[in-house]
């Protein structure tokens, strides 16, 4: 007798060994059709597997996030079979699931998107055939014999410690795989190939270059259609295109991966920093600044020279090795050590907008999202152990305040002690409990990533959500038990003895360049008034009115309104249209009537025009919106 316990604690008994699908059908035929795989005592397995002992059983259905990953893994096998059917010489390597889809690296002649329709048509044949995914296990020697004509698979098999190798077959196609998979190919309802690129075998530039073919898959065509629509919207919002169009920033070969910010971009950049400084002053932070280049001795002491050397830019000064900082933390340690500290001084909150450099591979560079030179809004908080909970709670509240200012939602994840770590069990327990208790007090739901913390301490990752529902990991809060030890940081306790402070590393914007890019895409270039690089533009209807427009610009600039004059000899209609396309919030027409009456004619992006506004009326409304940093686009009622 086999007793199977379901998640609702009900028990189903079977005389013989049932498969997962057998159990699912006892619930209902409809439920069984929605099942993708199962977890037997927490172990993912195919529905076709026999259950041979008493266990806890949970079904993975099409409604579960894990199901989509399994579907896409299966779709990668379908794509690999289709490619092999069409291209006899294609040698398959690996095909993992990635965010929003999957890819397969294949040794074959180059292909382009023009070849996609033929491959997709072949995939549809395989899908319509509803081929079952069948798992088999063979010996290592048998697997080597089966794949002897594919050197990539042979290399993978030889690297495995297992003496038994798991394979999956769909019809006549077989591939190495641990699984699990969907029951049959017919469950793939929406599938599309997305792009192709080059990739080196094992990411080694000295080895064979392969074709990396990307695709995505869903359980229904509507979900695929929605996904493709979001991609189309994201392409429209591409910060690189909008940044060029609005004259915010650029990139140049002379400094690959290092952005150049233009005057308008700097206006927006400074608004971001002004807000950051204001919010941090109110939260009790001081601002510091440390050098961009520091000696090798410091990086050896911090551990970066040993563990991060390949990502650092170095130089020699006076016959001594230096490194441009990839992070701000070691400099912050030196600042702490410049004076003695008492328990009465703690917590000490010090923020820094630090310029850091990290060597990224050229192929990984991506606009403002992946660069080699960027600024981090670091802060280091030094405190006593009993202050952990309160300080973490304070950071979380500051995070919410900052992100809400931009209309960004977020979710939280707590990452706990990894397998390789430093520090005592007692310190880890104290640190993790401090983070967990602060999160519980904060009151928002959070996920727990067991074993995903840093080697020196647990952390909280903050994932923001933009207007398209995409998530970005920007903020992080990390407890560090390593650097205070390495740098021998101390404070005098109430007992007059020396004690080791606990330290928090935290960022909110994260990389300011990356956050800038996220905002460009979040608002699609249509920034709220307080953030807009150009808040108002004056359009004189003829050259004779240029001097009056310049006078108005001077008045507005003196009030703190970012204003420009369009003196080009273009038609007024064209100037208005270009200002609207560039999302300038306030478009002000300067005519003879306005000059004589001393008033303004103001057009807003909703298409409405307000005539006869005095400068006082105009500035009162505009400055109120700027001061309050409102997201409301309705400027004038």
Secondary structure as a PSIPRED ss2 file (coil, helix, strand):
# PSIPRED VFORMAT (PSIPRED V4.0)

   1 X C   1.000  0.000  0.000
   2 X E   0.000  0.000  1.000
   3 X E   0.000  0.000  1.000
   4 X E   0.000  0.000  1.000
   5 X E   0.000  0.000  1.000
   6 X E   0.000  0.000  1.000
   7 X C   1.000  0.000  0.000
   8 X C   1.000  0.000  0.000
   9 X C   1.000  0.000  0.000
  10 X C   1.000  0.000  0.000
  11 X E   0.000  0.000  1.000
  12 X E   0.000  0.000  1.000
  13 X E   0.000  0.000  1.000
  14 X E   0.000  0.000  1.000
  15 X C   1.000  0.000  0.000
  16 X C   1.000  0.000  0.000
  17 X C   1.000  0.000  0.000
  18 X C   1.000  0.000  0.000
  19 X E   0.000  0.000  1.000
  20 X H   0.000  1.000  0.000
  21 X H   0.000  1.000  0.000
  22 X H   0.000  1.000  0.000
  23 X H   0.000  1.000  0.000
  24 X H   0.000  1.000  0.000
  25 X H   0.000  1.000  0.000
  26 X H   0.000  1.000  0.000
  27 X H   0.000  1.000  0.000
  28 X C   1.000  0.000  0.000
  29 X H   0.000  1.000  0.000
  30 X H   0.000  1.000  0.000
  31 X H   0.000  1.000  0.000
  32 X H   0.000  1.000  0.000
  33 X H   0.000  1.000  0.000
  34 X H   0.000  1.000  0.000
  35 X E   0.000  0.000  1.000
  36 X E   0.000  0.000  1.000
  37 X E   0.000  0.000  1.000
  38 X E   0.000  0.000  1.000
  39 X E   0.000  0.000  1.000
  40 X E   0.000  0.000  1.000
  41 X C   1.000  0.000  0.000
  42 X C   1.000  0.000  0.000
  43 X E   0.000  0.000  1.000
  44 X E   0.000  0.000  1.000
  45 X E   0.000  0.000  1.000
  46 X C   1.000  0.000  0.000
  47 X C   1.000  0.000  0.000
  48 X C   1.000  0.000  0.000
  49 X C   1.000  0.000  0.000
  50 X E   0.000  0.000  1.000
  51 X C   1.000  0.000  0.000
  52 X C   1.000  0.000  0.000
  53 X C   1.000  0.000  0.000
  54 X C   1.000  0.000  0.000
  55 X E   0.000  0.000  1.000
  56 X E   0.000  0.000  1.000
  57 X E   0.000  0.000  1.000
  58 X E   0.000  0.000  1.000
  59 X E   0.000  0.000  1.000
  60 X E   0.000  0.000  1.000
  61 X E   0.000  0.000  1.000
  62 X C   1.000  0.000  0.000
  63 X C   1.000  0.000  0.000
  64 X C   1.000  0.000  0.000
  65 X H   0.000  1.000  0.000
  66 X H   0.000  1.000  0.000
  67 X H   0.000  1.000  0.000
  68 X H   0.000  1.000  0.000
  69 X H   0.000  1.000  0.000
  70 X H   0.000  1.000  0.000
  71 X H   0.000  1.000  0.000
  72 X H   0.000  1.000  0.000
  73 X H   0.000  1.000  0.000
  74 X H   0.000  1.000  0.000
  75 X H   0.000  1.000  0.000
  76 X H   0.000  1.000  0.000
  77 X H   0.000  1.000  0.000
  78 X H   0.000  1.000  0.000
  79 X H   0.000  1.000  0.000
  80 X H   0.000  1.000  0.000
  81 X H   0.000  1.000  0.000
  82 X H   0.000  1.000  0.000
  83 X H   0.000  1.000  0.000
  84 X H   0.000  1.000  0.000
  85 X H   0.000  1.000  0.000
  86 X H   0.000  1.000  0.000
  87 X C   1.000  0.000  0.000
  88 X C   1.000  0.000  0.000
  89 X C   1.000  0.000  0.000
  90 X C   1.000  0.000  0.000
  91 X E   0.000  0.000  1.000
  92 X E   0.000  0.000  1.000
  93 X C   1.000  0.000  0.000
  94 X C   1.000  0.000  0.000
  95 X C   1.000  0.000  0.000
  96 X C   1.000  0.000  0.000
  97 X E   0.000  0.000  1.000
  98 X E   0.000  0.000  1.000
  99 X C   1.000  0.000  0.000
 100 X C   1.000  0.000  0.000
 101 X E   0.000  0.000  1.000
 102 X E   0.000  0.000  1.000
 103 X E   0.000  0.000  1.000
 104 X E   0.000  0.000  1.000
 105 X E   0.000  0.000  1.000
 106 X E   0.000  0.000  1.000
 107 X E   0.000  0.000  1.000
 108 X C   1.000  0.000  0.000
 109 X C   1.000  0.000  0.000
 110 X C   1.000  0.000  0.000
 111 X C   1.000  0.000  0.000
 112 X C   1.000  0.000  0.000
 113 X H   0.000  1.000  0.000
 114 X H   0.000  1.000  0.000
 115 X H   0.000  1.000  0.000
 116 X H   0.000  1.000  0.000
 117 X H   0.000  1.000  0.000
 118 X H   0.000  1.000  0.000
 119 X H   0.000  1.000  0.000
 120 X H   0.000  1.000  0.000
 121 X H   0.000  1.000  0.000
 122 X H   0.000  1.000  0.000
 123 X H   0.000  1.000  0.000
 124 X H   0.000  1.000  0.000
 125 X H   0.000  1.000  0.000
 126 X H   0.000  1.000  0.000
 127 X H   0.000  1.000  0.000
 128 X H   0.000  1.000  0.000
 129 X C   1.000  0.000  0.000
 130 X C   1.000  0.000  0.000
 131 X C   1.000  0.000  0.000
 132 X E   0.000  0.000  1.000
 133 X E   0.000  0.000  1.000
 134 X E   0.000  0.000  1.000
 135 X E   0.000  0.000  1.000
 136 X E   0.000  0.000  1.000
 137 X E   0.000  0.000  1.000
 138 X E   0.000  0.000  1.000
 139 X E   0.000  0.000  1.000
 140 X H   0.000  1.000  0.000
 141 X H   0.000  1.000  0.000
 142 X H   0.000  1.000  0.000
 143 X H   0.000  1.000  0.000
 144 X H   0.000  1.000  0.000
 145 X H   0.000  1.000  0.000
 146 X H   0.000  1.000  0.000
 147 X C   1.000  0.000  0.000
 148 X C   1.000  0.000  0.000
 149 X C   1.000  0.000  0.000
 150 X C   1.000  0.000  0.000
 151 X H   0.000  1.000  0.000
 152 X H   0.000  1.000  0.000
 153 X H   0.000  1.000  0.000
 154 X H   0.000  1.000  0.000
 155 X H   0.000  1.000  0.000
 156 X H   0.000  1.000  0.000
 157 X H   0.000  1.000  0.000
 158 X H   0.000  1.000  0.000
 159 X H   0.000  1.000  0.000
 160 X C   1.000  0.000  0.000
 161 X C   1.000  0.000  0.000
 162 X C   1.000  0.000  0.000
 163 X C   1.000  0.000  0.000
 164 X E   0.000  0.000  1.000
 165 X E   0.000  0.000  1.000
 166 X E   0.000  0.000  1.000
 167 X E   0.000  0.000  1.000
 168 X E   0.000  0.000  1.000
 169 X E   0.000  0.000  1.000
 170 X E   0.000  0.000  1.000
 171 X C   1.000  0.000  0.000
 172 X C   1.000  0.000  0.000
 173 X E   0.000  0.000  1.000
 174 X E   0.000  0.000  1.000
 175 X E   0.000  0.000  1.000
 176 X E   0.000  0.000  1.000
 177 X C   1.000  0.000  0.000
 178 X C   1.000  0.000  0.000
 179 X C   1.000  0.000  0.000
 180 X C   1.000  0.000  0.000
 181 X C   1.000  0.000  0.000
 182 X C   1.000  0.000  0.000
 183 X C   1.000  0.000  0.000
 184 X E   0.000  0.000  1.000
 185 X H   0.000  1.000  0.000
 186 X H   0.000  1.000  0.000
 187 X H   0.000  1.000  0.000
 188 X C   1.000  0.000  0.000
 189 X C   1.000  0.000  0.000
 190 X E   0.000  0.000  1.000
 191 X E   0.000  0.000  1.000
 192 X E   0.000  0.000  1.000
 193 X E   0.000  0.000  1.000
 194 X E   0.000  0.000  1.000
 195 X E   0.000  0.000  1.000
 196 X E   0.000  0.000  1.000
 197 X E   0.000  0.000  1.000
 198 X E   0.000  0.000  1.000
 199 X E   0.000  0.000  1.000
 200 X E   0.000  0.000  1.000
 201 X H   0.000  1.000  0.000
 202 X H   0.000  1.000  0.000
 203 X H   0.000  1.000  0.000
 204 X C   1.000  0.000  0.000
 205 X C   1.000  0.000  0.000
 206 X C   1.000  0.000  0.000
 207 X C   1.000  0.000  0.000
 208 X C   1.000  0.000  0.000
 209 X E   0.000  0.000  1.000
 210 X E   0.000  0.000  1.000
 211 X E   0.000  0.000  1.000
 212 X E   0.000  0.000  1.000
 213 X E   0.000  0.000  1.000
 214 X E   0.000  0.000  1.000
 215 X E   0.000  0.000  1.000
 216 X E   0.000  0.000  1.000
 217 X E   0.000  0.000  1.000
 218 X E   0.000  0.000  1.000
 219 X C   1.000  0.000  0.000
 220 X C   1.000  0.000  0.000
 221 X H   0.000  1.000  0.000
 222 X H   0.000  1.000  0.000
 223 X H   0.000  1.000  0.000
 224 X H   0.000  1.000  0.000
 225 X H   0.000  1.000  0.000
 226 X H   0.000  1.000  0.000
 227 X H   0.000  1.000  0.000
 228 X H   0.000  1.000  0.000
 229 X H   0.000  1.000  0.000
 230 X H   0.000  1.000  0.000
 231 X H   0.000  1.000  0.000
 232 X H   0.000  1.000  0.000
 233 X H   0.000  1.000  0.000
 234 X H   0.000  1.000  0.000
 235 X H   0.000  1.000  0.000
 236 X H   0.000  1.000  0.000
 237 X C   1.000  0.000  0.000
 238 X C   1.000  0.000  0.000
 239 X H   0.000  1.000  0.000
 240 X H   0.000  1.000  0.000
 241 X H   0.000  1.000  0.000
 242 X H   0.000  1.000  0.000
 243 X H   0.000  1.000  0.000
 244 X H   0.000  1.000  0.000
 245 X H   0.000  1.000  0.000
 246 X C   1.000  0.000  0.000
 247 X C   1.000  0.000  0.000
 248 X C   1.000  0.000  0.000
 249 X E   0.000  0.000  1.000
 250 X E   0.000  0.000  1.000
 251 X C   1.000  0.000  0.000
 252 X C   1.000  0.000  0.000
 253 X H   0.000  1.000  0.000
 254 X H   0.000  1.000  0.000
 255 X H   0.000  1.000  0.000
 256 X C   1.000  0.000  0.000
 257 X C   1.000  0.000  0.000
 258 X C   1.000  0.000  0.000
 259 X C   1.000  0.000  0.000
 260 X E   0.000  0.000  1.000
 261 X E   0.000  0.000  1.000
 262 X C   1.000  0.000  0.000
 263 X H   0.000  1.000  0.000
 264 X H   0.000  1.000  0.000
 265 X H   0.000  1.000  0.000
 266 X H   0.000  1.000  0.000
 267 X H   0.000  1.000  0.000
 268 X H   0.000  1.000  0.000
 269 X H   0.000  1.000  0.000
 270 X H   0.000  1.000  0.000
 271 X H   0.000  1.000  0.000
 272 X H   0.000  1.000  0.000
 273 X H   0.000  1.000  0.000
 274 X H   0.000  1.000  0.000
 275 X H   0.000  1.000  0.000
 276 X H   0.000  1.000  0.000
 277 X H   0.000  1.000  0.000
 278 X H   0.000  1.000  0.000
 279 X H   0.000  1.000  0.000
 280 X H   0.000  1.000  0.000
 281 X H   0.000  1.000  0.000
 282 X H   0.000  1.000  0.000
 283 X C   1.000  0.000  0.000
 284 X C   1.000  0.000  0.000
 285 X C   1.000  0.000  0.000
 286 X E   0.000  0.000  1.000
 287 X E   0.000  0.000  1.000
 288 X C   1.000  0.000  0.000
 289 X C   1.000  0.000  0.000
 290 X C   1.000  0.000  0.000
 291 X C   1.000  0.000  0.000
 292 X C   1.000  0.000  0.000
 293 X E   0.000  0.000  1.000
 294 X E   0.000  0.000  1.000
 295 X E   0.000  0.000  1.000
 296 X H   0.000  1.000  0.000
 297 X H   0.000  1.000  0.000
 298 X H   0.000  1.000  0.000
 299 X H   0.000  1.000  0.000
 300 X H   0.000  1.000  0.000
 301 X H   0.000  1.000  0.000
 302 X H   0.000  1.000  0.000
 303 X C   1.000  0.000  0.000
 304 X H   0.000  1.000  0.000
 305 X H   0.000  1.000  0.000
 306 X H   0.000  1.000  0.000
 307 X H   0.000  1.000  0.000
 308 X C   1.000  0.000  0.000
 309 X H   0.000  1.000  0.000
 310 X H   0.000  1.000  0.000
 311 X H   0.000  1.000  0.000
 312 X C   1.000  0.000  0.000
 313 X C   1.000  0.000  0.000
 314 X E   0.000  0.000  1.000
 315 X E   0.000  0.000  1.000
 316 X E   0.000  0.000  1.000
 317 X E   0.000  0.000  1.000
 318 X C   1.000  0.000  0.000
 319 X C   1.000  0.000  0.000
 320 X E   0.000  0.000  1.000
 321 X E   0.000  0.000  1.000
 322 X E   0.000  0.000  1.000
 323 X E   0.000  0.000  1.000
 324 X E   0.000  0.000  1.000
 325 X C   1.000  0.000  0.000
 326 X C   1.000  0.000  0.000
 327 X C   1.000  0.000  0.000
 328 X C   1.000  0.000  0.000
 329 X H   0.000  1.000  0.000
 330 X H   0.000  1.000  0.000
 331 X H   0.000  1.000  0.000
 332 X H   0.000  1.000  0.000
 333 X H   0.000  1.000  0.000
 334 X H   0.000  1.000  0.000
 335 X H   0.000  1.000  0.000
 336 X H   0.000  1.000  0.000
 337 X H   0.000  1.000  0.000
 338 X C   1.000  0.000  0.000
 339 X C   1.000  0.000  0.000
 340 X C   1.000  0.000  0.000
 341 X C   1.000  0.000  0.000
 342 X E   0.000  0.000  1.000
 343 X H   0.000  1.000  0.000
 344 X H   0.000  1.000  0.000
 345 X H   0.000  1.000  0.000
 346 X C   1.000  0.000  0.000
 347 X C   1.000  0.000  0.000
 348 X E   0.000  0.000  1.000
 349 X E   0.000  0.000  1.000
 350 X E   0.000  0.000  1.000
 351 X E   0.000  0.000  1.000
 352 X E   0.000  0.000  1.000
 353 X E   0.000  0.000  1.000
 354 X E   0.000  0.000  1.000
 355 X E   0.000  0.000  1.000
 356 X E   0.000  0.000  1.000
 357 X E   0.000  0.000  1.000
 358 X C   1.000  0.000  0.000
 359 X C   1.000  0.000  0.000
 360 X C   1.000  0.000  0.000
 361 X C   1.000  0.000  0.000
 362 X H   0.000  1.000  0.000
 363 X H   0.000  1.000  0.000
 364 X H   0.000  1.000  0.000
 365 X C   1.000  0.000  0.000
 366 X E   0.000  0.000  1.000
 367 X C   1.000  0.000  0.000
 368 X C   1.000  0.000  0.000
 369 X C   1.000  0.000  0.000
 370 X E   0.000  0.000  1.000
 371 X C   1.000  0.000  0.000
 372 X C   1.000  0.000  0.000
 373 X E   0.000  0.000  1.000
 374 X E   0.000  0.000  1.000
 375 X E   0.000  0.000  1.000
 376 X E   0.000  0.000  1.000
 377 X E   0.000  0.000  1.000
 378 X E   0.000  0.000  1.000
 379 X E   0.000  0.000  1.000
 380 X E   0.000  0.000  1.000
 381 X E   0.000  0.000  1.000
 382 X E   0.000  0.000  1.000
 383 X E   0.000  0.000  1.000
 384 X C   1.000  0.000  0.000
 385 X H   0.000  1.000  0.000
 386 X H   0.000  1.000  0.000
 387 X H   0.000  1.000  0.000
 388 X H   0.000  1.000  0.000
 389 X H   0.000  1.000  0.000
 390 X H   0.000  1.000  0.000
 391 X H   0.000  1.000  0.000
 392 X H   0.000  1.000  0.000
 393 X H   0.000  1.000  0.000
 394 X H   0.000  1.000  0.000
 395 X H   0.000  1.000  0.000
 396 X H   0.000  1.000  0.000
 397 X H   0.000  1.000  0.000
 398 X H   0.000  1.000  0.000
 399 X H   0.000  1.000  0.000
 400 X H   0.000  1.000  0.000
 401 X H   0.000  1.000  0.000
 402 X H   0.000  1.000  0.000
 403 X H   0.000  1.000  0.000
 404 X H   0.000  1.000  0.000
 405 X C   1.000  0.000  0.000
 406 X C   1.000  0.000  0.000
 407 X C   1.000  0.000  0.000
 408 X C   1.000  0.000  0.000
 409 X E   0.000  0.000  1.000
 410 X E   0.000  0.000  1.000
 411 X E   0.000  0.000  1.000
 412 X E   0.000  0.000  1.000
 413 X E   0.000  0.000  1.000
 414 X E   0.000  0.000  1.000
 415 X E   0.000  0.000  1.000
 416 X C   1.000  0.000  0.000
 417 X C   1.000  0.000  0.000
 418 X C   1.000  0.000  0.000
 419 X C   1.000  0.000  0.000
 420 X C   1.000  0.000  0.000
 421 X C   1.000  0.000  0.000
 422 X C   1.000  0.000  0.000
 423 X C   1.000  0.000  0.000
 424 X C   1.000  0.000  0.000
 425 X H   0.000  1.000  0.000
 426 X H   0.000  1.000  0.000
 427 X H   0.000  1.000  0.000
 428 X H   0.000  1.000  0.000
 429 X H   0.000  1.000  0.000
 430 X H   0.000  1.000  0.000
 431 X H   0.000  1.000  0.000
 432 X H   0.000  1.000  0.000
 433 X H   0.000  1.000  0.000
 434 X H   0.000  1.000  0.000
 435 X H   0.000  1.000  0.000
 436 X H   0.000  1.000  0.000
 437 X H   0.000  1.000  0.000
 438 X H   0.000  1.000  0.000
 439 X H   0.000  1.000  0.000
 440 X H   0.000  1.000  0.000
 441 X H   0.000  1.000  0.000
 442 X H   0.000  1.000  0.000
 443 X C   1.000  0.000  0.000
 444 X C   1.000  0.000  0.000
 445 X C   1.000  0.000  0.000
 446 X E   0.000  0.000  1.000
 447 X E   0.000  0.000  1.000
 448 X E   0.000  0.000  1.000
 449 X E   0.000  0.000  1.000
 450 X C   1.000  0.000  0.000
 451 X C   1.000  0.000  0.000
 452 X C   1.000  0.000  0.000
 453 X C   1.000  0.000  0.000
 454 X E   0.000  0.000  1.000
 455 X C   1.000  0.000  0.000
 456 X C   1.000  0.000  0.000
 457 X E   0.000  0.000  1.000
 458 X C   1.000  0.000  0.000
 459 X E   0.000  0.000  1.000
 460 X E   0.000  0.000  1.000
 461 X E   0.000  0.000  1.000
 462 X E   0.000  0.000  1.000
 463 X E   0.000  0.000  1.000
 464 X E   0.000  0.000  1.000
 465 X E   0.000  0.000  1.000
 466 X C   1.000  0.000  0.000
 467 X C   1.000  0.000  0.000
 468 X C   1.000  0.000  0.000
 469 X C   1.000  0.000  0.000
 470 X C   1.000  0.000  0.000
 471 X E   0.000  0.000  1.000
 472 X E   0.000  0.000  1.000
 473 X E   0.000  0.000  1.000
 474 X E   0.000  0.000  1.000
 475 X E   0.000  0.000  1.000
 476 X E   0.000  0.000  1.000
 477 X E   0.000  0.000  1.000
 478 X E   0.000  0.000  1.000
 479 X E   0.000  0.000  1.000
 480 X E   0.000  0.000  1.000
 481 X C   1.000  0.000  0.000
 482 X C   1.000  0.000  0.000
 483 X H   0.000  1.000  0.000
 484 X H   0.000  1.000  0.000
 485 X H   0.000  1.000  0.000
 486 X H   0.000  1.000  0.000
 487 X C   1.000  0.000  0.000
 488 X C   1.000  0.000  0.000
 489 X C   1.000  0.000  0.000
 490 X C   1.000  0.000  0.000
 491 X E   0.000  0.000  1.000
 492 X E   0.000  0.000  1.000
 493 X C   1.000  0.000  0.000
 494 X C   1.000  0.000  0.000
 495 X C   1.000  0.000  0.000
 496 X C   1.000  0.000  0.000
 497 X C   1.000  0.000  0.000
 498 X E   0.000  0.000  1.000
 499 X E   0.000  0.000  1.000
 500 X C   1.000  0.000  0.000
 501 X C   1.000  0.000  0.000
 502 X E   0.000  0.000  1.000
 503 X E   0.000  0.000  1.000
 504 X E   0.000  0.000  1.000
 505 X E   0.000  0.000  1.000
 506 X E   0.000  0.000  1.000
 507 X E   0.000  0.000  1.000
 508 X C   1.000  0.000  0.000
 509 X C   1.000  0.000  0.000
 510 X C   1.000  0.000  0.000
 511 X E   0.000  0.000  1.000
 512 X H   0.000  1.000  0.000
 513 X H   0.000  1.000  0.000
 514 X H   0.000  1.000  0.000
 515 X H   0.000  1.000  0.000
 516 X H   0.000  1.000  0.000
 517 X H   0.000  1.000  0.000
 518 X H   0.000  1.000  0.000
 519 X H   0.000  1.000  0.000
 520 X H   0.000  1.000  0.000
 521 X H   0.000  1.000  0.000
 522 X H   0.000  1.000  0.000
 523 X H   0.000  1.000  0.000
 524 X C   1.000  0.000  0.000
 525 X C   1.000  0.000  0.000
 526 X C   1.000  0.000  0.000
 527 X C   1.000  0.000  0.000
 528 X C   1.000  0.000  0.000
 529 X C   1.000  0.000  0.000
 530 X C   1.000  0.000  0.000
 531 X C   1.000  0.000  0.000
 532 X C   1.000  0.000  0.000
 533 X C   1.000  0.000  0.000
 534 X C   1.000  0.000  0.000
 535 X C   1.000  0.000  0.000
 536 X E   0.000  0.000  1.000
 537 X E   0.000  0.000  1.000
 538 X E   0.000  0.000  1.000
 539 X E   0.000  0.000  1.000
 540 X E   0.000  0.000  1.000
 541 X C   1.000  0.000  0.000
 542 X C   1.000  0.000  0.000
 543 X H   0.000  1.000  0.000
 544 X H   0.000  1.000  0.000
 545 X H   0.000  1.000  0.000
 546 X H   0.000  1.000  0.000
 547 X H   0.000  1.000  0.000
 548 X H   0.000  1.000  0.000
 549 X H   0.000  1.000  0.000
 550 X H   0.000  1.000  0.000
 551 X H   0.000  1.000  0.000
 552 X H   0.000  1.000  0.000
 553 X H   0.000  1.000  0.000
 554 X H   0.000  1.000  0.000
 555 X H   0.000  1.000  0.000
 556 X H   0.000  1.000  0.000
 557 X H   0.000  1.000  0.000
 558 X H   0.000  1.000  0.000
 559 X H   0.000  1.000  0.000
 560 X C   1.000  0.000  0.000
 561 X C   1.000  0.000  0.000
 562 X C   1.000  0.000  0.000
 563 X E   0.000  0.000  1.000
 564 X E   0.000  0.000  1.000
 565 X E   0.000  0.000  1.000
 566 X C   1.000  0.000  0.000
 567 X C   1.000  0.000  0.000
 568 X C   1.000  0.000  0.000
 569 X C   1.000  0.000  0.000
 570 X C   1.000  0.000  0.000
 571 X C   1.000  0.000  0.000
 572 X H   0.000  1.000  0.000
 573 X H   0.000  1.000  0.000
 574 X H   0.000  1.000  0.000
 575 X H   0.000  1.000  0.000
 576 X H   0.000  1.000  0.000
 577 X H   0.000  1.000  0.000
 578 X H   0.000  1.000  0.000
 579 X H   0.000  1.000  0.000
 580 X H   0.000  1.000  0.000
 581 X H   0.000  1.000  0.000
 582 X C   1.000  0.000  0.000
 583 X C   1.000  0.000  0.000
 584 X C   1.000  0.000  0.000
 585 X C   1.000  0.000  0.000
 586 X E   0.000  0.000  1.000
 587 X E   0.000  0.000  1.000
 588 X E   0.000  0.000  1.000
 589 X E   0.000  0.000  1.000
 590 X E   0.000  0.000  1.000
 591 X C   1.000  0.000  0.000
 592 X H   0.000  1.000  0.000
 593 X H   0.000  1.000  0.000
 594 X H   0.000  1.000  0.000
 595 X H   0.000  1.000  0.000
 596 X H   0.000  1.000  0.000
 597 X H   0.000  1.000  0.000
 598 X C   1.000  0.000  0.000
 599 X E   0.000  0.000  1.000
 600 X E   0.000  0.000  1.000
 601 X E   0.000  0.000  1.000
 602 X E   0.000  0.000  1.000
 603 X E   0.000  0.000  1.000
 604 X E   0.000  0.000  1.000
 605 X C   1.000  0.000  0.000
 606 X C   1.000  0.000  0.000
 607 X C   1.000  0.000  0.000
 608 X C   1.000  0.000  0.000
 609 X E   0.000  0.000  1.000
 610 X E   0.000  0.000  1.000
 611 X E   0.000  0.000  1.000
 612 X E   0.000  0.000  1.000
 613 X E   0.000  0.000  1.000
 614 X E   0.000  0.000  1.000
 615 X H   0.000  1.000  0.000
 616 X H   0.000  1.000  0.000
 617 X H   0.000  1.000  0.000
 618 X H   0.000  1.000  0.000
 619 X H   0.000  1.000  0.000
 620 X H   0.000  1.000  0.000
 621 X H   0.000  1.000  0.000
 622 X H   0.000  1.000  0.000
 623 X H   0.000  1.000  0.000
 624 X H   0.000  1.000  0.000
 625 X H   0.000  1.000  0.000
 626 X H   0.000  1.000  0.000
 627 X H   0.000  1.000  0.000
 628 X H   0.000  1.000  0.000
 629 X C   1.000  0.000  0.000
 630 X C   1.000  0.000  0.000
 631 X C   1.000  0.000  0.000
 632 X C   1.000  0.000  0.000
 633 X C   1.000  0.000  0.000
 634 X C   1.000  0.000  0.000
 635 X C   1.000  0.000  0.000
 636 X C   1.000  0.000  0.000
 637 X C   1.000  0.000  0.000
